[in-house]
């Protein structure tokens, strides 16, 4: 049986405040697009969403280091490295959306390469 988000927060971080502090560590210009509601803050975000944000930011930081490198990886996978308009559009996306786009682009590229290899 899968654990509840509250149980995971208590197991990994102790309490929600420590999880919020861990997510705030990623709130630098390298990874964060500031679209946070200033009145509510992160304290009113659900545990499940905070856990997802922490997981995704950790993976992106480990694999790429910054949003710009993630955007470059997406453009390379989609063979659109010279498309300035697409780069500008991607730069407005938050990191979770970019990471989802990266994973789907990677899957498409892998399927495309296996289809070309099997056709040869």
KAVEN-V884421 format. One record per residue. N is the residue number from 1. RES is the residue in three letters. PSI is psi in whole degrees, -180 to 180 (* if undefined). Layout:
n,res,psi
N,RES,PSI
N,RES,PSI
This chain:
n,res,psi
1,UNK,139
2,UNK,141
3,UNK,154
4,UNK,156
5,UNK,-37
6,UNK,-41
7,UNK,-38
8,UNK,-42
9,UNK,-46
10,UNK,-37
11,UNK,-46
12,UNK,-38
13,UNK,-18
14,UNK,-56
15,UNK,174
16,UNK,-34
17,UNK,-38
18,UNK,-35
19,UNK,-43
20,UNK,-41
21,UNK,-38
22,UNK,-39
23,UNK,-38
24,UNK,-24
25,UNK,-27
26,UNK,0
27,UNK,52
28,UNK,173
29,UNK,-21
30,UNK,-35
31,UNK,-28
32,UNK,133
33,UNK,118
34,UNK,93
35,UNK,28
36,UNK,137
37,UNK,114
38,UNK,-27
39,UNK,-39
40,UNK,-43
41,UNK,-171
42,UNK,-15
43,UNK,-24
44,UNK,7
45,UNK,145
46,UNK,156
47,UNK,-41
48,UNK,-43
49,UNK,-40
50,UNK,-41
51,UNK,-41
52,UNK,-45
53,UNK,-45
54,UNK,-43
55,UNK,-47
56,UNK,-45
57,UNK,-38
58,UNK,-44
59,UNK,-44
60,UNK,-42
61,UNK,-40
62,UNK,-42
63,UNK,-43
64,UNK,-36
65,UNK,-35
66,UNK,167
67,UNK,-39
68,UNK,-40
69,UNK,-34
70,UNK,-43
71,UNK,-42
72,UNK,-40
73,UNK,-40
74,UNK,-46
75,UNK,-37
76,UNK,-44
77,UNK,-36
78,UNK,6
79,UNK,44
80,UNK,38
81,UNK,-26
82,UNK,-1
83,UNK,96
84,UNK,-39
85,UNK,-40
86,UNK,-39
87,UNK,-42
88,UNK,-42
89,UNK,-42
90,UNK,-30
91,UNK,-16
92,UNK,-13
93,UNK,146
94,UNK,163
95,UNK,-44
96,UNK,-39
97,UNK,-40
98,UNK,-42
99,UNK,-39
100,UNK,-41
101,UNK,-40
102,UNK,-47
103,UNK,-42
104,UNK,-37
105,UNK,-38
106,UNK,-41
107,UNK,-44
108,UNK,-41
109,UNK,-38
110,UNK,-42
111,UNK,-39
112,UNK,-41
113,UNK,-36
114,UNK,-33
115,UNK,-39
116,UNK,-40
117,UNK,-38
118,UNK,-27
119,UNK,-22
120,UNK,*
